[in-house]
């Protein structure tokens, strides 16, 4: 949220690529915010901008803002929120910004609550857009929100997701998933997660059977299931996947994107494999 904008009664959101802040009740127009001013070079060349921002921040009369993480503590989304919270507090004139974890149904439970929260700016949320959009489009059970009623404010990251398996998995690469003679068991926190959406779509595009295992409190618990051999694979953002990969517990076999990534430079992308005939456009 840019401090130079007034609050209104509309519902607001913040676009973050795979992640999104959603600010219930903090209104903003759809135009991009002006660049932040610096002491040496005020934005737009007007020294008065900083005064306007200070005045606007002072008008924010909510003393405590709940910054909701729709997943369990310790995951990538949780870390983003806890890093951003103190800076957001400064932006809001010193309001107390508190990280709150509300896991359940792959983020749907928290998103439902944010959608009906009082429009006073006291509740904001971070979530992955792919999972939320997919859940709404598919009319997934438990998706009781309308994303058109949120205003998307800022992108945090657009990092790709990695498809990972246990280090000792029978699946050596993504082609092994495609050629599997049984359903590949993917884990997901719920139908509102990008884990669920990506796994389902990949199975359709590349022509292999997928069995979804859900109900985990968070991605860490889902990862543990793969590591223990109770499931086969997980699709998760690189930031959330690196921990078990670097620890030697999981192994990335493909990235969901068109390009390789500097953090996993030797990992191919799904575009390196041939999809089912007629499915190319989905990619």
C-alpha positions in Angstrom: 0.0 0.0 0.0 1.4 3.4 -0.9 1.2 5.8 2.0 0.3 8.7 -0.4 -3.2 7.2 -1.0 -6.3 7.7 1.0 -8.2 4.8 2.6 -11.7 4.2 1.4 -14.5 1.6 1.9 -13.5 -0.5 -1.0 -11.7 -3.8 -0.7 -8.0 -3.7 -1.6 -5.3 -6.3 -2.6 -1.7 -6.4 -3.4 -0.5 -8.4 -6.5 2.6 -10.5 -5.9 2.9 -12.8 -8.9 2.6 -16.1 -7.1 2.1 -14.3 -3.9 -0.3 -11.5 -3.1 -1.1 -9.2 -0.3 -4.7 -8.7 0.1 -5.8 -5.7 2.0 -9.4 -5.7 3.0 -10.8 -2.2 3.1 -7.7 -0.2 2.1 -8.8 1.4 -1.1 -6.6 2.5 -4.0 -7.1 3.3 -7.6 -5.8 1.0 -10.4 -3.0 3.3 -11.5 0.6 2.6 -10.5 1.9 4.4 -7.5 4.4 7.2 -8.2 8.1 6.4 -7.4 9.1 6.8 -3.8 10.9 10.0 -3.0 14.4 10.2 -1.7 15.8 13.1 0.4 18.1 14.1 -2.5 15.6 13.7 -5.3 11.9 14.0 -4.4 9.5 11.9 -6.6 8.2 13.8 -9.6 10.5 16.7 -8.6 8.1 18.0 -6.0 9.4 18.4 -2.5 5.8 18.4 -1.2 5.2 14.8 -2.0 6.8 13.5 1.2 4.6 15.8 3.3 1.5 14.5 1.5 2.6 10.9 2.2 3.1 11.7 5.9 -0.3 13.3 6.1 -1.9 10.3 4.4 -0.2 7.9 6.8 -1.4 9.9 9.7 -5.0 9.4 8.5 -4.6 5.7 8.8 -6.3 5.3 12.2 -6.0 1.5 12.7 -3.6 0.8 15.5 -3.2 -2.9 14.8 -3.1 -4.6 11.4 -3.3 -8.4 11.2 -1.0 -9.6 8.4 -2.4 -13.0 7.6 -0.4 -16.0 6.3 -2.8 -18.6 5.0 -0.2 -21.4 5.8 1.7 -22.8 8.7 4.6 -20.9 10.4 8.1 -21.4 9.0 7.2 -21.6 5.3 8.2 -19.2 2.5 5.0 -17.1 2.7 5.5 -16.8 6.5 9.0 -15.6 6.0 8.0 -13.0 3.5 5.4 -11.6 5.9 7.7 -11.4 8.9 10.3 -9.6 6.8 7.9 -7.1 5.3 5.8 -6.4 8.4 8.1 -3.9 10.2 8.5 -1.9 6.9 4.8 -1.9 6.4 4.3 -0.6 9.9 6.6 2.4 9.2 4.6 3.0 5.9 1.4 3.1 7.9 2.6 5.7 10.4 3.7 3.2 13.1 0.7 0.9 13.2 1.4 -2.4 14.9 1.6 -5.0 12.1 1.2 -8.5 13.5 1.8 -11.7 11.5 -1.1 -14.2 12.0 -1.0 -17.8 10.6 -4.4 -19.2 9.5 -3.7 -22.4 7.6 -6.3 -24.6 6.0 -7.6 -25.8 2.6 -4.5 -24.5 0.7 -5.2 -20.9 1.7 -8.9 -20.9 1.0 -10.0 -20.6 4.7 -8.0 -17.5 5.3 -8.9 -15.9 2.0 -12.6 -16.4 2.7 -12.1 -14.6 6.0 -10.2 -11.7 4.3 -12.9 -11.4 1.7 -15.6 -10.7 4.4 -13.3 -8.8 6.8 -14.4 -5.2 7.9 -13.2 -2.7 5.3 -11.1 -0.7 7.7 -7.6 -1.8 6.8 -7.2 -3.9 9.9 -6.6 -7.2 8.0 -4.2 -7.9 5.1 -3.2 -11.2 3.6 -0.4 -12.7 1.5 -1.3 -15.6 -0.8 -0.4 -17.2 -4.0 -2.5 -15.9 -6.9 -2.2 -19.1 -9.0 -3.9 -21.2 -6.4 -6.6 -18.7 -5.6 -7.4 -17.9 -9.3 -7.5 -21.6 -10.1 -9.7 -22.4 -7.2 -12.2 -19.7 -8.1 -12.2 -20.6 -11.8 -12.8 -24.3 -11.0 -15.4 -23.4 -8.4 -13.5 -25.5 -5.9 -15.3 -26.5 -2.8 -14.6 -24.0 -0.1 -13.7 -21.1 -2.4 -16.2 -18.6 -1.2 -14.6 -15.3 -2.4 -14.6 -13.2 -5.6 -11.1 -12.0 -6.5 -12.6 -9.3 -8.7 -13.5 -7.5 -5.4 -9.8 -7.3 -4.4 -7.5 -4.5 -5.7 -4.0 -5.9 -6.4 -1.3 -3.5 -5.2 2.2 -4.9 -5.5 4.2 -7.9 -6.6 6.6 -9.5 -4.2 8.1 -12.2 -6.4 7.6 -14.1 -9.6 9.9 -17.0 -9.0 9.0 -20.3 -10.7 8.0 -23.5 -8.9 10.0 -26.7 -8.8 8.8 -30.2 -9.1 10.7 -32.2 -6.4 10.9 -35.8 -5.3 12.6 -37.6 -2.4 16.3 -38.1 -3.0 15.9 -41.8 -3.2 12.8 -41.7 -5.4 12.2 -44.1 -8.2 11.5 -41.1 -10.4 14.9 -39.9 -11.8 13.5 -37.1 -14.0 10.2 -35.6 -15.2 10.0 -38.0 -18.1 9.7 -40.8 -15.5 6.6 -39.1 -14.2 5.2 -38.9 -17.8 6.0 -42.6 -18.3 4.7 -43.8 -14.9 2.6 -47.0 -15.0 0.6 -45.9 -11.9 -0.8 -42.6 -10.7 1.9 -40.2 -9.4 1.1 -39.1 -5.9 1.4 -35.3 -5.5 1.0 -33.6 -2.1 -0.8 -30.3 -1.6 -2.2 -28.3 1.3 -5.6 -28.1 -0.4 -7.4 -27.1 -3.6 -6.5 -23.5 -3.1 -2.8 -24.0 -3.4 -0.5 -23.7 -6.4 0.7 -27.2 -5.5 -2.7 -28.6 -6.3 -3.3 -26.5 -9.4 0.1 -27.2 -11.0 0.1 -30.9 -10.3 -3.4 -31.3 -11.8 -2.6 -29.3 -14.9 0.8 -31.0 -15.5 -0.9 -34.4 -15.4 -3.4 -33.2 -18.0 -0.9 -31.5 -20.3 1.7 -34.4 -20.3 -0.8 -37.2 -20.1 0.0 -39.0 -16.8 -2.3 -39.9 -14.0 -2.2 -37.8 -10.8 -3.4 -38.7 -7.4 -3.7 -35.7 -5.1 -3.0 -36.1 -1.4 -4.2 -33.1 0.6 -5.1 -32.1 4.1 -1.6 -31.0 5.2 -1.4 -28.0 7.6 1.4 -26.5 5.4 4.0 -27.1 2.8 6.5 -28.3 5.3 4.3 -31.1 6.5 3.5 -32.0 2.8 7.3 -32.1 2.1 7.8 -34.5 5.0 5.3 -36.9 3.5 7.3 -37.0 0.2 10.6 -37.4 2.1 9.2 -40.3 4.1 8.0 -42.1 1.0 4.2 -41.6 1.6 3.9 -39.6 -1.6 5.9 -39.1 -4.8 6.3 -35.4 -5.6 5.5 -31.8 -4.7 5.3 -28.7 -6.9 6.3 -25.7 -4.8 8.0 -22.3 -5.3 11.8 -22.4 -5.4 12.1 -20.4 -2.3 10.1 -22.9 -0.3 11.7 -25.9 -2.0 15.4 -25.0 -1.4 15.5 -26.0 2.3 15.0 -29.8 1.9 16.9 -29.7 -1.5 20.0 -28.2 0.1 19.7 -30.5 3.0 19.8 -33.5 0.6 16.3 -34.7 1.5 14.6 -33.8 -1.8 15.7 -33.6 -5.4 14.4 -31.1 -8.1 13.5 -32.8 -11.4 11.9 -29.9 -13.3 10.9 -26.3 -13.1 7.4 -25.1 -14.0 8.5 -22.3 -16.3 10.1 -21.6 -19.7 13.6 -20.8 -18.4 16.1 -22.2 -15.9 16.7 -20.4 -12.6 19.9 -19.3 -11.1 19.3 -21.1 -7.8 18.7 -24.4 -9.6 20.8 -23.9 -12.8 21.1 -27.6 -13.6 17.3 -28.3 -13.4 15.5 -28.5 -16.7 12.0 -27.0 -17.3 8.8 -28.7 -18.2 9.2 -27.0 -21.6 12.1 -29.4 -22.3 9.5 -32.3 -22.5 6.9 -33.0 -25.1 3.2 -32.4 -24.0 0.3 -34.4 -25.2 -0.9 -33.6 -28.7 -3.2 -30.6 -28.6 -2.1 -29.5 -25.1 0.7 -27.1 -26.2 -1.5 -24.0 -25.9 -2.0 -24.6 -22.2 1.7 -24.2 -21.6 
